[in-house]
Amino acid sequence: PVAPVLFRVCTKAYQIPDTNVVLEQGTEIIIPVSAIHNDPENYSDPEVFNPNRFTNNNYKPSKTYIPFGDGPRICIGMKFAILQIKLVMAKTLSRHTVRLSEKTKLPFVYDPKFFFLRPIGGFWFNFEKRLVL
């Protein structure tokens, strides 16, 4: 996700499993989405692009992948955003070969001065036009 955290308010008392910690109703909660998405316990090699990790054979519980939030306050524009992403990707990849530029520094180090995720030095691609018949 672009935002590294989600903000929620606890709607009823909740005891964190295997602890004595109780979150009281009304407690403000910060959910570290980036940490969940990059936790090797949830996804092996989280820094590696692997679209197969989301196939049916590799299904993970939904609470480990929450780029649009979850529950009753999930992003209202999620389906529209996913449709836009698919259309742009299909159009772009049908006409171009896309490669990561050498200007992009890996692994990403995110700029702590920004609330939204932004790698230091940017995220650069090279686009090569395909011959379309």
FITIPA-294301 format. One record per residue (C-alpha): chain; y, x, z negated; residue number from 1. Coordinates in Angstrom, 1 decimal. Layout:
N
chain A	py Y	px X	pz Z	n NUM
...
***
This chain:
133
chain A	py 0.0	px 0.0	pz 0.0	n 1
chain A	py 3.6	px 1.0	pz 0.4	n 2
chain A	py 4.3	px 0.2	pz -3.3	n 3
chain A	py 2.3	px 2.3	pz -5.7	n 4
chain A	py 2.1	px -0.3	pz -8.4	n 5
chain A	py 1.9	px -4.0	pz -9.0	n 6
chain A	py 3.7	px -5.8	pz -11.9	n 7
chain A	py 2.1	px -8.7	pz -13.7	n 8
chain A	py 2.5	px -10.6	pz -17.0	n 9
chain A	py -0.6	px -11.2	pz -19.1	n 10
chain A	py -1.2	px -15.0	pz -19.2	n 11
chain A	py -3.6	px -15.0	pz -22.2	n 12
chain A	py -4.9	px -12.5	pz -24.7	n 13
chain A	py -7.3	px -10.0	pz -23.2	n 14
chain A	py -9.4	px -7.3	pz -24.8	n 15
chain A	py -10.0	px -4.3	pz -22.7	n 16
chain A	py -13.8	px -3.8	pz -22.5	n 17
chain A	py -15.4	px -1.2	pz -24.8	n 18
chain A	py -12.1	px -0.8	pz -26.7	n 19
chain A	py -10.2	px -2.3	pz -29.6	n 20
chain A	py -7.1	px -2.7	pz -27.4	n 21
chain A	py -5.9	px -6.3	pz -27.0	n 22
chain A	py -3.2	px -7.2	pz -24.5	n 23
chain A	py -1.3	px -10.1	pz -25.9	n 24
chain A	py -0.1	px -13.1	pz -23.9	n 25
chain A	py 3.3	px -12.2	pz -22.3	n 26
chain A	py 2.6	px -8.4	pz -22.2	n 27
chain A	py 4.0	px -6.9	pz -19.0	n 28
chain A	py 1.3	px -5.0	pz -17.1	n 29
chain A	py 1.7	px -2.3	pz -14.5	n 30
chain A	py -1.3	px -1.9	pz -12.2	n 31
chain A	py -1.5	px 1.6	pz -10.6	n 32
chain A	py -2.7	px 0.5	pz -7.1	n 33
chain A	py -2.5	px 4.1	pz -5.7	n 34
chain A	py -4.7	px 5.4	pz -8.5	n 35
chain A	py -7.3	px 2.6	pz -7.9	n 36
chain A	py -7.3	px 3.3	pz -4.1	n 37
chain A	py -7.6	px 7.0	pz -4.6	n 38
chain A	py -10.2	px 7.0	pz -7.4	n 39
chain A	py -13.4	px 8.8	pz -6.3	n 40
chain A	py -15.4	px 6.4	pz -8.5	n 41
chain A	py -14.3	px 3.6	pz -6.2	n 42
chain A	py -14.4	px 5.5	pz -2.8	n 43
chain A	py -16.0	px 8.8	pz -2.1	n 44
chain A	py -13.6	px 11.2	pz -0.5	n 45
chain A	py -10.6	px 8.8	pz -0.8	n 46
chain A	py -8.3	px 11.2	pz 1.1	n 47
chain A	py -10.5	px 11.1	pz 4.2	n 48
chain A	py -10.0	px 8.4	pz 6.8	n 49
chain A	py -13.2	px 6.4	pz 6.9	n 50
chain A	py -13.0	px 2.9	pz 8.3	n 51
chain A	py -16.7	px 2.4	pz 7.7	n 52
chain A	py -16.1	px 2.3	pz 3.9	n 53
chain A	py -15.0	px -1.4	pz 4.4	n 54
chain A	py -18.1	px -2.6	pz 6.4	n 55
chain A	py -20.5	px -5.1	pz 4.9	n 56
chain A	py -23.0	px -2.3	pz 4.1	n 57
chain A	py -20.4	px -0.4	pz 2.0	n 58
chain A	py -18.8	px -3.4	pz 0.3	n 59
chain A	py -17.0	px -2.8	pz -2.9	n 60
chain A	py -15.7	px -5.4	pz -5.3	n 61
chain A	py -12.4	px -6.8	pz -4.2	n 62
chain A	py -10.5	px -5.4	pz -7.3	n 63
chain A	py -10.9	px -1.8	pz -5.9	n 64
chain A	py -8.8	px -2.5	pz -2.7	n 65
chain A	py -5.6	px -4.4	pz -3.4	n 66
chain A	py -2.9	px -3.4	pz -0.9	n 67
chain A	py -1.5	px -6.9	pz -1.0	n 68
chain A	py -2.1	px -7.6	pz -4.6	n 69
chain A	py -4.6	px -10.2	pz -5.8	n 70
chain A	py -5.1	px -13.6	pz -7.4	n 71
chain A	py -2.5	px -16.4	pz -7.3	n 72
chain A	py 0.4	px -14.0	pz -6.6	n 73
chain A	py -1.2	px -12.2	pz -3.6	n 74
chain A	py 1.3	px -11.4	pz -0.9	n 75
chain A	py 2.2	px -14.5	pz 1.0	n 76
chain A	py 2.6	px -12.5	pz 4.2	n 77
chain A	py -0.8	px -10.7	pz 4.1	n 78
chain A	py -2.5	px -12.5	pz 7.0	n 79
chain A	py 0.6	px -12.2	pz 9.2	n 80
chain A	py 0.9	px -8.5	pz 8.3	n 81
chain A	py -2.7	px -7.8	pz 9.1	n 82
chain A	py -2.4	px -9.7	pz 12.4	n 83
chain A	py 0.7	px -7.6	pz 13.3	n 84
chain A	py -1.1	px -4.4	pz 12.4	n 85
chain A	py -4.1	px -5.3	pz 14.6	n 86
chain A	py -1.9	px -6.2	pz 17.6	n 87
chain A	py 0.2	px -3.0	pz 17.4	n 88
chain A	py -2.9	px -0.9	pz 16.9	n 89
chain A	py -4.7	px -2.5	pz 19.8	n 90
chain A	py -1.7	px -2.2	pz 22.2	n 91
chain A	py -1.0	px 1.4	pz 21.1	n 92
chain A	py -4.6	px 2.7	pz 21.1	n 93
chain A	py -5.3	px 1.1	pz 24.5	n 94
chain A	py -2.4	px 3.1	pz 26.1	n 95
chain A	py -2.3	px 6.3	pz 24.0	n 96
chain A	py -4.4	px 8.9	pz 22.3	n 97
chain A	py -3.0	px 9.4	pz 18.8	n 98
chain A	py -3.4	px 12.6	pz 16.8	n 99
chain A	py -2.0	px 13.8	pz 13.6	n 100
chain A	py 0.7	px 16.4	pz 14.2	n 101
chain A	py 0.5	px 19.9	pz 12.8	n 102
chain A	py 3.9	px 19.1	pz 11.1	n 103
chain A	py 2.0	px 16.7	pz 8.7	n 104
chain A	py 1.0	px 18.6	pz 5.6	n 105
chain A	py -2.4	px 17.7	pz 4.1	n 106
chain A	py -3.3	px 16.7	pz 1.5	n 107
chain A	py -0.3	px 14.5	pz 1.0	n 108
chain A	py 2.0	px 15.2	pz -1.8	n 109
chain A	py 4.1	px 12.1	pz -2.6	n 110
chain A	py 7.7	px 12.4	pz -3.3	n 111
chain A	py 8.3	px 11.4	pz -6.9	n 112
chain A	py 12.0	px 10.6	pz -6.3	n 113
chain A	py 11.0	px 7.5	pz -4.3	n 114
chain A	py 9.4	px 4.3	pz -5.7	n 115
chain A	py 7.6	px 3.6	pz -2.4	n 116
chain A	py 5.0	px 6.0	pz -1.2	n 117
chain A	py 6.5	px 8.7	pz 1.0	n 118
chain A	py 4.8	px 12.0	pz 1.6	n 119
chain A	py 7.0	px 15.1	pz 1.2	n 120
chain A	py 7.7	px 16.4	pz 4.7	n 121
chain A	py 6.9	px 13.1	pz 6.4	n 122
chain A	py 3.9	px 11.7	pz 8.3	n 123
chain A	py 3.9	px 12.9	pz 11.9	n 124
chain A	py 1.8	px 11.9	pz 14.9	n 125
chain A	py 1.5	px 13.1	pz 18.5	n 126
chain A	py 1.1	px 10.3	pz 21.1	n 127
chain A	py -0.5	px 11.2	pz 24.5	n 128
chain A	py -0.2	px 8.6	pz 27.2	n 129
chain A	py -3.6	px 7.5	pz 28.7	n 130
chain A	py -4.2	px 7.0	pz 32.3	n 131
chain A	py -4.5	px 3.2	pz 32.6	n 132
chain A	py -6.4	px 1.9	pz 35.6	n 133
***
